[in-house]
Structures are given as C-alpha cells and as structure tokens.
C-alpha cells in the first residue's frame, strides 16, 4: 500500500512540473490574450501576445510564408493541446518559413506563440468564416500519443479483502493505462530544442497526460471481481 501511494505521489509531482518547450516560453508575467478575447474584440487586441494551440486543419505554402489553419483547443500546463471534441473555433497563423505539409500533417497537435494581427475572412468548405490570426514567433508540433491498456498479475501474501485489494496467497489482476510516444513521431519545435526520444506516462483517470521524458511509471490498481 505504501509503495502504491509513493508511486502515485511521484506521478502527481511530475505532472505538476510539466515543462513548456523553449520555443513556446514567454517572459514571466507576460499577459497572453485568449482566442475568445480576440474574437470578441479583434481591434483592441491587435499587437498583443497570444499562445494558442490545437489540431492542424490545413497547411497553405505561400511564396514567402506558410499559413497554418488550426482547430483551437484549450492547453495543458505544458502548453500541449487537450484532446477534446469541444472547440471555440479555428484560427490562422502566419509562419515566416517553409513548413513541409508531409511533416506538419493534418491532424497533428501543434502550439504557437506570437502576436495578434487581427482577423481575416475565409471559408470552411462553402461556409464563410472569420479567422483570428497570429504572426508566429515560435511553435511546437507534439508527438503522436498511442494509448495502450495493460493488465498484469501479482502474487501477494496476507489476508485478502475484495474491497481493499490486498490478500493472502493468490494472483490478483491490476490494470493501468499507459501512453507510448514512439521514436517514429518526434515532437518538432521551431528551434528543435524540445525533442523527446521516447517516453511513457501513466494516468489512471484517462485525462491530463503529461510528457515524462525517459521515465517509465506504472501504477497498480486492484480490479474488483
């Protein structure tokens, strides 16, 4: 029991210390405007700093810039977008470099930091749409996450109680969920400063998964019979 609580405490501590990629960091105390604030009053927010992220919806390579269209999502403390079916809308980002659409593929998670330059009109299919826009000063595309369910068995000694999960002489199933980030899908920053070669993290609740570079963490939880 003590060992289990120690592991859980370690997971919480590591989650709380989730680091922000260098390419997305802003000065301490820097005020950042939200997507909703810009949509509500674009003119008053022009020139202000923002850090937005979400899922790449489209890449458009111009002669001297790349325009990235993103489905906006809320961000975790690490600035990684939260996987969700809810979104306040789309935004566009202008990047003063070539982003290869074979690397920055539709469906990948990405986060930008930059300056608000207003809104512009466009279309999603045949639907007219107003996009808040940013001029990027930094960006980070995140590794692809692969969810895996793992069940293992452990042999223990002592009195067994089905409600508390400890027992005497027998095999007991434990279940945990891990997230595997493979070497085939490295994260990409504007300065390539935050590559993570391989990591595994655990979250029993199925939400708020954190990057834990080069660590393997497992929690064991009795499965009630």
Secondary structure, 3 states (H helix, E strand, C coil): CHHHHHHHHHHHHHHHCCCCCHHHCCCCCCCCECHHHHHHCHHHHCCCEEEEEEEEEEEEECCCCEEEEEEEECECCCCCECCCCCCCCEEEEEECCCCCCCCCCCCCEEEEEEEEEEEEEEEECCEEEEEEEEEEEEEEECCCCEEEEEEEEEEECCCCECCCCECCCEEEEEEEEEEEECCCCCCEECCCCCCCCCEEEECCCCCCCCCCECCCCCCCCECCC
